[in-house]
């Protein structure tokens, strides 16, 4: 499913107009700086917990030494942050059926 299909399904399921459905989807999922609710919370270092669905959180990975597989030369891999999603119990059970 892509974003347009999600908007159409939301509109059909809730009775909202397509424009209102698009506004709702964008308000939640927009990844541009300062836009989407989930992205803004992750930027601030907070978790987004949706009971039964899952948890979005930001995880920090420490800098470490690695090896270039092509040359075998050691190299420094810098620290970085990334987004992690852990599916909730209800979602896991539904998908595993």
Phi and psi in radians as a Rosetta constraint file:
Dihedral C 1 N 2 CA 2 C 2 CIRCULARHARMONIC -1.838 0.35
Dihedral N 2 CA 2 C 2 N 3 CIRCULARHARMONIC -3.123 0.35
Dihedral C 2 N 3 CA 3 C 3 CIRCULARHARMONIC -1.070 0.35
Dihedral N 3 CA 3 C 3 N 4 CIRCULARHARMONIC -0.749 0.35
Dihedral C 3 N 4 CA 4 C 4 CIRCULARHARMONIC -1.079 0.35
Dihedral N 4 CA 4 C 4 N 5 CIRCULARHARMONIC -0.752 0.35
Dihedral C 4 N 5 CA 5 C 5 CIRCULARHARMONIC -1.133 0.35
Dihedral N 5 CA 5 C 5 N 6 CIRCULARHARMONIC -0.662 0.35
Dihedral C 5 N 6 CA 6 C 6 CIRCULARHARMONIC -1.090 0.35
Dihedral N 6 CA 6 C 6 N 7 CIRCULARHARMONIC -0.759 0.35
Dihedral C 6 N 7 CA 7 C 7 CIRCULARHARMONIC -1.078 0.35
Dihedral N 7 CA 7 C 7 N 8 CIRCULARHARMONIC -0.764 0.35
Dihedral C 7 N 8 CA 8 C 8 CIRCULARHARMONIC -1.103 0.35
Dihedral N 8 CA 8 C 8 N 9 CIRCULARHARMONIC -0.765 0.35
Dihedral C 8 N 9 CA 9 C 9 CIRCULARHARMONIC -1.169 0.35
Dihedral N 9 CA 9 C 9 N 10 CIRCULARHARMONIC -0.683 0.35
Dihedral C 9 N 10 CA 10 C 10 CIRCULARHARMONIC -1.096 0.35
Dihedral N 10 CA 10 C 10 N 11 CIRCULARHARMONIC -0.753 0.35
Dihedral C 10 N 11 CA 11 C 11 CIRCULARHARMONIC -1.068 0.35
Dihedral N 11 CA 11 C 11 N 12 CIRCULARHARMONIC -0.797 0.35
Dihedral C 11 N 12 CA 12 C 12 CIRCULARHARMONIC -1.158 0.35
Dihedral N 12 CA 12 C 12 N 13 CIRCULARHARMONIC -0.725 0.35
Dihedral C 12 N 13 CA 13 C 13 CIRCULARHARMONIC -1.268 0.35
Dihedral N 13 CA 13 C 13 N 14 CIRCULARHARMONIC -0.609 0.35
Dihedral C 13 N 14 CA 14 C 14 CIRCULARHARMONIC -1.788 0.35
Dihedral N 14 CA 14 C 14 N 15 CIRCULARHARMONIC -0.287 0.35
Dihedral C 14 N 15 CA 15 C 15 CIRCULARHARMONIC 1.443 0.35
Dihedral N 15 CA 15 C 15 N 16 CIRCULARHARMONIC 0.079 0.35
Dihedral C 15 N 16 CA 16 C 16 CIRCULARHARMONIC -1.262 0.35
Dihedral N 16 CA 16 C 16 N 17 CIRCULARHARMONIC 2.725 0.35
Dihedral C 16 N 17 CA 17 C 17 CIRCULARHARMONIC -1.204 0.35
Dihedral N 17 CA 17 C 17 N 18 CIRCULARHARMONIC 2.860 0.35
Dihedral C 17 N 18 CA 18 C 18 CIRCULARHARMONIC -1.069 0.35
Dihedral N 18 CA 18 C 18 N 19 CIRCULARHARMONIC -0.684 0.35
Dihedral C 18 N 19 CA 19 C 19 CIRCULARHARMONIC -1.136 0.35
Dihedral N 19 CA 19 C 19 N 20 CIRCULARHARMONIC -0.782 0.35
Dihedral C 19 N 20 CA 20 C 20 CIRCULARHARMONIC -1.143 0.35
Dihedral N 20 CA 20 C 20 N 21 CIRCULARHARMONIC -0.654 0.35
Dihedral C 20 N 21 CA 21 C 21 CIRCULARHARMONIC -1.141 0.35
Dihedral N 21 CA 21 C 21 N 22 CIRCULARHARMONIC -0.719 0.35
Dihedral C 21 N 22 CA 22 C 22 CIRCULARHARMONIC -1.114 0.35
Dihedral N 22 CA 22 C 22 N 23 CIRCULARHARMONIC -0.718 0.35
Dihedral C 22 N 23 CA 23 C 23 CIRCULARHARMONIC -1.065 0.35
Dihedral N 23 CA 23 C 23 N 24 CIRCULARHARMONIC -0.734 0.35
Dihedral C 23 N 24 CA 24 C 24 CIRCULARHARMONIC -1.141 0.35
Dihedral N 24 CA 24 C 24 N 25 CIRCULARHARMONIC -0.811 0.35
Dihedral C 24 N 25 CA 25 C 25 CIRCULARHARMONIC -1.089 0.35
Dihedral N 25 CA 25 C 25 N 26 CIRCULARHARMONIC -0.779 0.35
Dihedral C 25 N 26 CA 26 C 26 CIRCULARHARMONIC -1.116 0.35
Dihedral N 26 CA 26 C 26 N 27 CIRCULARHARMONIC -0.676 0.35
Dihedral C 26 N 27 CA 27 C 27 CIRCULARHARMONIC -1.090 0.35
Dihedral N 27 CA 27 C 27 N 28 CIRCULARHARMONIC -0.530 0.35
Dihedral C 27 N 28 CA 28 C 28 CIRCULARHARMONIC -1.580 0.35
Dihedral N 28 CA 28 C 28 N 29 CIRCULARHARMONIC -0.820 0.35
Dihedral C 28 N 29 CA 29 C 29 CIRCULARHARMONIC -1.827 0.35
Dihedral N 29 CA 29 C 29 N 30 CIRCULARHARMONIC -0.089 0.35
Dihedral C 29 N 30 CA 30 C 30 CIRCULARHARMONIC -1.060 0.35
Dihedral N 30 CA 30 C 30 N 31 CIRCULARHARMONIC 2.243 0.35
Dihedral C 30 N 31 CA 31 C 31 CIRCULARHARMONIC -1.682 0.35
Dihedral N 31 CA 31 C 31 N 32 CIRCULARHARMONIC -0.051 0.35
Dihedral C 31 N 32 CA 32 C 32 CIRCULARHARMONIC -1.187 0.35
Dihedral N 32 CA 32 C 32 N 33 CIRCULARHARMONIC 2.660 0.35
Dihedral C 32 N 33 CA 33 C 33 CIRCULARHARMONIC -0.972 0.35
Dihedral N 33 CA 33 C 33 N 34 CIRCULARHARMONIC 2.173 0.35
Dihedral C 33 N 34 CA 34 C 34 CIRCULARHARMONIC 1.325 0.35
Dihedral N 34 CA 34 C 34 N 35 CIRCULARHARMONIC 0.203 0.35
Dihedral C 34 N 35 CA 35 C 35 CIRCULARHARMONIC -1.816 0.35
Dihedral N 35 CA 35 C 35 N 36 CIRCULARHARMONIC -1.308 0.35
Dihedral C 35 N 36 CA 36 C 36 CIRCULARHARMONIC -1.289 0.35
Dihedral N 36 CA 36 C 36 N 37 CIRCULARHARMONIC 2.509 0.35
Dihedral C 36 N 37 CA 37 C 37 CIRCULARHARMONIC -1.021 0.35
Dihedral N 37 CA 37 C 37 N 38 CIRCULARHARMONIC -0.822 0.35
Dihedral C 37 N 38 CA 38 C 38 CIRCULARHARMONIC -1.101 0.35
Dihedral N 38 CA 38 C 38 N 39 CIRCULARHARMONIC -0.828 0.35
Dihedral C 38 N 39 CA 39 C 39 CIRCULARHARMONIC -1.106 0.35
Dihedral N 39 CA 39 C 39 N 40 CIRCULARHARMONIC -0.704 0.35
Dihedral C 39 N 40 CA 40 C 40 CIRCULARHARMONIC -1.104 0.35
Dihedral N 40 CA 40 C 40 N 41 CIRCULARHARMONIC -0.745 0.35
Dihedral C 40 N 41 CA 41 C 41 CIRCULARHARMONIC -1.136 0.35
Dihedral N 41 CA 41 C 41 N 42 CIRCULARHARMONIC -0.717 0.35
Dihedral C 41 N 42 CA 42 C 42 CIRCULARHARMONIC -1.158 0.35
Dihedral N 42 CA 42 C 42 N 43 CIRCULARHARMONIC -0.680 0.35
Dihedral C 42 N 43 CA 43 C 43 CIRCULARHARMONIC -1.017 0.35
Dihedral N 43 CA 43 C 43 N 44 CIRCULARHARMONIC -0.642 0.35
Dihedral C 43 N 44 CA 44 C 44 CIRCULARHARMONIC -1.411 0.35
Dihedral N 44 CA 44 C 44 N 45 CIRCULARHARMONIC -0.020 0.35
Dihedral C 44 N 45 CA 45 C 45 CIRCULARHARMONIC 1.458 0.35
Dihedral N 45 CA 45 C 45 N 46 CIRCULARHARMONIC 0.252 0.35
Dihedral C 45 N 46 CA 46 C 46 CIRCULARHARMONIC -1.762 0.35
Dihedral N 46 CA 46 C 46 N 47 CIRCULARHARMONIC 2.701 0.35
Dihedral C 46 N 47 CA 47 C 47 CIRCULARHARMONIC -1.442 0.35
Dihedral N 47 CA 47 C 47 N 48 CIRCULARHARMONIC 2.679 0.35
Dihedral C 47 N 48 CA 48 C 48 CIRCULARHARMONIC -2.074 0.35
Dihedral N 48 CA 48 C 48 N 49 CIRCULARHARMONIC 1.941 0.35
Dihedral C 48 N 49 CA 49 C 49 CIRCULARHARMONIC -1.925 0.35
Dihedral N 49 CA 49 C 49 N 50 CIRCULARHARMONIC 2.117 0.35
Dihedral C 49 N 50 CA 50 C 50 CIRCULARHARMONIC -2.026 0.35
Dihedral N 50 CA 50 C 50 N 51 CIRCULARHARMONIC 1.763 0.35
Dihedral C 50 N 51 CA 51 C 51 CIRCULARHARMONIC -0.921 0.35
Dihedral N 51 CA 51 C 51 N 52 CIRCULARHARMONIC 2.317 0.35
Dihedral C 51 N 52 CA 52 C 52 CIRCULARHARMONIC 1.480 0.35
Dihedral N 52 CA 52 C 52 N 53 CIRCULARHARMONIC -0.422 0.35
Dihedral C 52 N 53 CA 53 C 53 CIRCULARHARMONIC -1.724 0.35
Dihedral N 53 CA 53 C 53 N 54 CIRCULARHARMONIC -0.977 0.35
Dihedral C 53 N 54 CA 54 C 54 CIRCULARHARMONIC 2.808 0.35
Dihedral N 54 CA 54 C 54 N 55 CIRCULARHARMONIC -3.081 0.35
Dihedral C 54 N 55 CA 55 C 55 CIRCULARHARMONIC -2.244 0.35
Dihedral N 55 CA 55 C 55 N 56 CIRCULARHARMONIC 2.252 0.35
Dihedral C 55 N 56 CA 56 C 56 CIRCULARHARMONIC -1.761 0.35
Dihedral N 56 CA 56 C 56 N 57 CIRCULARHARMONIC 2.379 0.35
Dihedral C 56 N 57 CA 57 C 57 CIRCULARHARMONIC -2.658 0.35
Dihedral N 57 CA 57 C 57 N 58 CIRCULARHARMONIC 2.836 0.35
Dihedral C 57 N 58 CA 58 C 58 CIRCULARHARMONIC -1.740 0.35
Dihedral N 58 CA 58 C 58 N 59 CIRCULARHARMONIC 2.320 0.35
Dihedral C 58 N 59 CA 59 C 59 CIRCULARHARMONIC -2.101 0.35
Dihedral N 59 CA 59 C 59 N 60 CIRCULARHARMONIC 2.402 0.35
Dihedral C 59 N 60 CA 60 C 60 CIRCULARHARMONIC -1.757 0.35
Dihedral N 60 CA 60 C 60 N 61 CIRCULARHARMONIC 2.338 0.35
Dihedral C 60 N 61 CA 61 C 61 CIRCULARHARMONIC -1.925 0.35
Dihedral N 61 CA 61 C 61 N 62 CIRCULARHARMONIC 2.271 0.35
Dihedral C 61 N 62 CA 62 C 62 CIRCULARHARMONIC -1.245 0.35
Dihedral N 62 CA 62 C 62 N 63 CIRCULARHARMONIC 2.734 0.35
Dihedral C 62 N 63 CA 63 C 63 CIRCULARHARMONIC -1.139 0.35
Dihedral N 63 CA 63 C 63 N 64 CIRCULARHARMONIC 2.581 0.35
Dihedral C 63 N 64 CA 64 C 64 CIRCULARHARMONIC -2.689 0.35
Dihedral N 64 CA 64 C 64 N 65 CIRCULARHARMONIC 2.888 0.35
Dihedral C 64 N 65 CA 65 C 65 CIRCULARHARMONIC -1.600 0.35
Dihedral N 65 CA 65 C 65 N 66 CIRCULARHARMONIC 2.431 0.35
Dihedral C 65 N 66 CA 66 C 66 CIRCULARHARMONIC -2.315 0.35
Dihedral N 66 CA 66 C 66 N 67 CIRCULARHARMONIC -3.073 0.35
Dihedral C 66 N 67 CA 67 C 67 CIRCULARHARMONIC -2.316 0.35
Dihedral N 67 CA 67 C 67 N 68 CIRCULARHARMONIC 2.298 0.35
Dihedral C 67 N 68 CA 68 C 68 CIRCULARHARMONIC -1.231 0.35
Dihedral N 68 CA 68 C 68 N 69 CIRCULARHARMONIC 2.042 0.35
Dihedral C 68 N 69 CA 69 C 69 CIRCULARHARMONIC -1.154 0.35
Dihedral N 69 CA 69 C 69 N 70 CIRCULARHARMONIC -0.405 0.35
Dihedral C 69 N 70 CA 70 C 70 CIRCULARHARMONIC -1.366 0.35
Dihedral N 70 CA 70 C 70 N 71 CIRCULARHARMONIC -0.768 0.35
Dihedral C 70 N 71 CA 71 C 71 CIRCULARHARMONIC -1.821 0.35
Dihedral N 71 CA 71 C 71 N 72 CIRCULARHARMONIC -0.342 0.35
Dihedral C 71 N 72 CA 72 C 72 CIRCULARHARMONIC 1.419 0.35
Dihedral N 72 CA 72 C 72 N 73 CIRCULARHARMONIC -0.002 0.35
Dihedral C 72 N 73 CA 73 C 73 CIRCULARHARMONIC -1.307 0.35
Dihedral N 73 CA 73 C 73 N 74 CIRCULARHARMONIC 2.428 0.35
Dihedral C 73 N 74 CA 74 C 74 CIRCULARHARMONIC -1.315 0.35
Dihedral N 74 CA 74 C 74 N 75 CIRCULARHARMONIC 2.618 0.35
Dihedral C 74 N 75 CA 75 C 75 CIRCULARHARMONIC -2.597 0.35
Dihedral N 75 CA 75 C 75 N 76 CIRCULARHARMONIC 2.730 0.35
Dihedral C 75 N 76 CA 76 C 76 CIRCULARHARMONIC -1.549 0.35
Dihedral N 76 CA 76 C 76 N 77 CIRCULARHARMONIC 2.211 0.35
Dihedral C 76 N 77 CA 77 C 77 CIRCULARHARMONIC -1.786 0.35
Dihedral N 77 CA 77 C 77 N 78 CIRCULARHARMONIC 2.058 0.35
Dihedral C 77 N 78 CA 78 C 78 CIRCULARHARMONIC -1.217 0.35
Dihedral N 78 CA 78 C 78 N 79 CIRCULARHARMONIC 2.774 0.35
Dihedral C 78 N 79 CA 79 C 79 CIRCULARHARMONIC -1.161 0.35
Dihedral N 79 CA 79 C 79 N 80 CIRCULARHARMONIC 2.647 0.35
Dihedral C 79 N 80 CA 80 C 80 CIRCULARHARMONIC -2.741 0.35
Dihedral N 80 CA 80 C 80 N 81 CIRCULARHARMONIC 2.835 0.35
Dihedral C 80 N 81 CA 81 C 81 CIRCULARHARMONIC -1.879 0.35
Dihedral N 81 CA 81 C 81 N 82 CIRCULARHARMONIC 2.582 0.35
Dihedral C 81 N 82 CA 82 C 82 CIRCULARHARMONIC -2.546 0.35
Dihedral N 82 CA 82 C 82 N 83 CIRCULARHARMONIC 2.848 0.35
Dihedral C 82 N 83 CA 83 C 83 CIRCULARHARMONIC -1.593 0.35
Dihedral N 83 CA 83 C 83 N 84 CIRCULARHARMONIC 2.376 0.35
Dihedral C 83 N 84 CA 84 C 84 CIRCULARHARMONIC -2.119 0.35
Dihedral N 84 CA 84 C 84 N 85 CIRCULARHARMONIC 2.473 0.35
Dihedral C 84 N 85 CA 85 C 85 CIRCULARHARMONIC -2.216 0.35
Dihedral N 85 CA 85 C 85 N 86 CIRCULARHARMONIC 2.257 0.35
Dihedral C 85 N 86 CA 86 C 86 CIRCULARHARMONIC -2.067 0.35
Dihedral N 86 CA 86 C 86 N 87 CIRCULARHARMONIC 2.095 0.35
Dihedral C 86 N 87 CA 87 C 87 CIRCULARHARMONIC -1.145 0.35
Dihedral N 87 CA 87 C 87 N 88 CIRCULARHARMONIC 2.483 0.35
Dihedral C 87 N 88 CA 88 C 88 CIRCULARHARMONIC -1.337 0.35
Dihedral N 88 CA 88 C 88 N 89 CIRCULARHARMONIC 2.905 0.35
Dihedral C 88 N 89 CA 89 C 89 CIRCULARHARMONIC -1.022 0.35
Dihedral N 89 CA 89 C 89 N 90 CIRCULARHARMONIC -0.803 0.35
Dihedral C 89 N 90 CA 90 C 90 CIRCULARHARMONIC -1.096 0.35
Dihedral N 90 CA 90 C 90 N 91 CIRCULARHARMONIC -0.760 0.35
Dihedral C 90 N 91 CA 91 C 91 CIRCULARHARMONIC -1.134 0.35
Dihedral N 91 CA 91 C 91 N 92 CIRCULARHARMONIC -0.751 0.35
Dihedral C 91 N 92 CA 92 C 92 CIRCULARHARMONIC -1.027 0.35
Dihedral N 92 CA 92 C 92 N 93 CIRCULARHARMONIC -0.805 0.35
Dihedral C 92 N 93 CA 93 C 93 CIRCULARHARMONIC -1.134 0.35
Dihedral N 93 CA 93 C 93 N 94 CIRCULARHARMONIC -0.676 0.35
Dihedral C 93 N 94 CA 94 C 94 CIRCULARHARMONIC -1.172 0.35
Dihedral N 94 CA 94 C 94 N 95 CIRCULARHARMONIC -0.730 0.35
Dihedral C 94 N 95 CA 95 C 95 CIRCULARHARMONIC -1.272 0.35
Dihedral N 95 CA 95 C 95 N 96 CIRCULARHARMONIC -0.569 0.35
Dihedral C 95 N 96 CA 96 C 96 CIRCULARHARMONIC -1.376 0.35
Dihedral N 96 CA 96 C 96 N 97 CIRCULARHARMONIC -0.057 0.35
